[in-house]
Amino acid sequence: MKRIRTFSWLWIACIALLAGCSGTGELIKQRSVSLHPDVYREVQDKTPVPSGYADLRISFSVKTHMSSFHVLENGTKGTPDYVVVLNIDGQAEKLKGAMTEENTLDERPRTPETGNGIRYRFRKDLRLTAGNHKVFVAVPDDDVAVEVEIRLEDGTRSGLVLEPVYATGVREKHFGTRGPNFCSHLSGIRMLMNGKPL
C-alpha cells in the first residue's frame, strides 16, 4: 500500500511538472507573435537620443553544447537556428546570435562554461519612448522565460544584460562530476539593468 501511495505522489508530481513546462511553452509561443509593431526600432549608430525617447542595448551571451553532444536530442543547440524571443510591450521578434566554437580551459572542473561548445552572442540596440516598459525574454529550446518591467528615463542610454543560469548535469570530460554547466540546459535567466540585478 505504501508503495502504491508513493507511486501516486510521484505520478502527480510528474504531471504537475509537465503541466508547468507546457504552460511556459505556450506562453513563449504567444509572446513570439507581434501585437504592436511600433513599440521600438533598431538603431545602428549612436545618434543623439531625441527628447521623449531612450535607447536600450540588450545583450546576452550563452554557451551550449555542440549539436552532436546529445545523440537523441532534436533541439537547435549548436546550430544557427538557436534563437531568443524578445517581446517589449507586445512587439516581438526572434533574435539570432553570432555563434563561435569555444573551448574554455579551466582548472576548476565545476566552472559552468568549461569545455568545448558553442558560444552565442545576442545584441540589440533599440530606441523606445521614455517611461515604463514590459520586457519579456525567452529561450524556446529550454522552455525558459522571464519578464520584467523597466523604466527608461528621457534622453538616456541603458544596458539590459541577460546572464544564463545553467542547470546541473554531468560535465563533458568530467563524468561523475556534477554541477551547473552548459552541457545540460538553462534553468533560468538573470537580468541586470545598468549593472544592477532586477
C-alpha positions in Angstrom: 0.0 0.0 0.0 2.8 2.4 0.9 4.5 1.6 -2.5 1.2 2.4 -4.3 0.9 5.7 -2.4 4.5 6.7 -3.2 3.9 5.9 -6.9 0.8 8.0 -6.9 2.6 11.0 -5.4 5.4 10.6 -8.0 2.8 10.4 -10.8 1.1 13.6 -9.6 4.5 15.4 -9.3 5.4 14.4 -12.9 2.0 15.6 -14.2 2.5 19.0 -12.4 6.0 19.3 -13.8 4.9 18.6 -17.3 2.0 21.0 -17.0 4.4 23.7 -15.9 6.7 23.1 -18.8 3.7 23.0 -21.2 2.5 26.4 -19.7 5.9 28.0 -20.3 6.0 26.7 -23.9 2.5 28.0 -24.6 3.4 31.4 -23.1 6.6 31.6 -25.3 4.5 30.7 -28.4 2.0 33.5 -27.6 4.7 36.1 -26.9 6.5 35.2 -30.1 3.8 37.0 -32.1 3.8 40.7 -32.5 0.7 42.6 -31.5 2.2 46.1 -31.7 4.8 46.7 -34.4 5.8 50.3 -33.4 7.0 50.0 -29.8 10.7 50.2 -30.6 13.0 50.5 -33.6 16.6 49.3 -34.0 19.3 51.9 -34.0 22.6 51.3 -35.8 24.7 54.2 -34.5 24.9 56.4 -31.5 22.9 59.3 -32.8 21.7 61.8 -30.2 18.6 60.5 -28.3 15.7 62.7 -29.2 13.5 64.3 -26.5 10.9 61.8 -25.2 12.9 58.8 -26.1 15.6 56.5 -24.6 18.0 53.9 -26.0 18.3 50.4 -24.7 21.0 47.9 -25.5 20.0 44.3 -24.8 22.9 41.7 -24.7 23.0 38.0 -23.9 26.0 35.7 -24.0 25.3 32.0 -23.6 27.1 28.7 -24.2 25.6 25.5 -25.4 26.9 22.0 -26.2 27.8 21.0 -29.7 24.9 19.9 -31.9 26.1 16.3 -31.8 26.6 16.1 -28.0 23.2 14.5 -27.1 22.5 11.9 -29.8 18.7 11.7 -29.2 18.2 15.5 -28.8 16.3 17.2 -31.5 16.7 20.8 -30.4 18.5 23.7 -32.0 21.6 23.9 -29.7 24.8 24.1 -31.5 23.1 25.2 -34.8 22.3 28.6 -36.4 18.6 28.0 -35.5 19.1 28.6 -31.8 17.1 31.8 -31.0 16.0 34.1 -28.3 12.5 35.5 -28.2 12.2 39.2 -27.3 8.9 40.9 -26.7 8.6 44.5 -25.5 5.1 45.8 -24.8 3.7 43.4 -27.5 6.3 44.0 -30.2 8.1 40.6 -30.7 10.9 39.2 -32.7 13.2 36.1 -32.7 16.9 37.1 -32.3 19.7 35.1 -33.9 23.1 35.3 -32.3 26.6 35.3 -33.6 27.9 31.8 -33.0 31.5 30.7 -32.5 33.1 27.4 -31.3 34.7 27.9 -27.9 36.9 25.6 -25.9 37.3 27.1 -22.5 40.1 25.6 -20.4 39.8 25.9 -16.6 41.5 24.1 -13.8 38.2 24.1 -11.8 36.0 21.5 -13.4 32.9 22.9 -11.8 33.1 26.2 -13.6 29.8 26.3 -15.6 31.3 27.2 -19.0 34.4 25.0 -19.0 34.8 22.8 -22.1 34.2 22.6 -25.8 30.9 24.1 -27.0 29.2 26.9 -29.0 29.1 30.5 -27.8 26.1 32.6 -28.9 26.2 36.4 -28.6 23.0 38.2 -28.9 22.8 42.0 -29.1 20.1 44.5 -30.0 20.3 48.3 -29.8 16.8 49.8 -29.6 15.1 53.2 -29.3 11.8 53.4 -27.3 9.7 56.1 -25.8 10.9 57.1 -22.3 8.9 55.6 -19.5 7.9 52.1 -18.3 8.1 49.0 -20.5 7.5 45.3 -20.0 10.4 43.2 -21.4 9.9 39.5 -22.0 12.8 37.3 -22.9 12.7 33.6 -23.6 14.8 30.7 -24.9 12.4 28.3 -26.6 14.8 25.5 -26.8 15.0 25.3 -23.0 11.4 26.4 -22.1 12.9 29.3 -20.1 11.2 32.7 -19.9 11.5 35.8 -17.8 9.6 39.1 -17.8 10.5 42.4 -16.0 9.2 45.9 -16.0 11.9 48.5 -16.6 11.9 52.3 -16.6 13.8 54.3 -19.2 14.5 57.9 -18.4 14.1 60.6 -21.1 17.3 61.0 -23.2 19.2 58.2 -21.6 21.1 55.1 -22.8 20.7 52.0 -20.7 22.0 48.4 -20.9 20.0 45.3 -20.1 22.4 42.4 -19.7 21.0 38.8 -19.6 23.0 36.1 -17.9 22.4 32.4 -18.3 21.7 30.2 -15.3 22.8 26.7 -16.2 21.1 23.6 -14.8 23.0 20.8 -13.0 24.3 17.9 -15.1 27.3 15.7 -15.8 30.2 17.7 -17.2 31.8 17.0 -20.5 35.1 15.1 -19.9 34.4 15.1 -16.2 31.9 12.3 -16.0 30.9 11.7 -12.4 31.4 15.4 -11.6 28.1 17.2 -11.3 27.4 20.9 -11.1 25.8 23.7 -13.1 27.2 23.5 -16.6 26.4 24.5 -20.2 26.3 20.8 -21.3 22.9 20.5 -19.6 20.3 23.2 -20.2 19.2 26.6 -19.0 17.2 26.7 -15.8 16.8 30.4 -15.8 17.9 33.9 -17.0 19.2 36.6 -14.7 18.7 40.3 -15.7 20.9 43.2 -14.8 19.9 46.8 -15.7 22.9 49.1 -15.8 24.8 46.6 -13.7 22.0 46.2 -11.0 20.1 42.9 -10.7 16.4 43.1 -11.4 
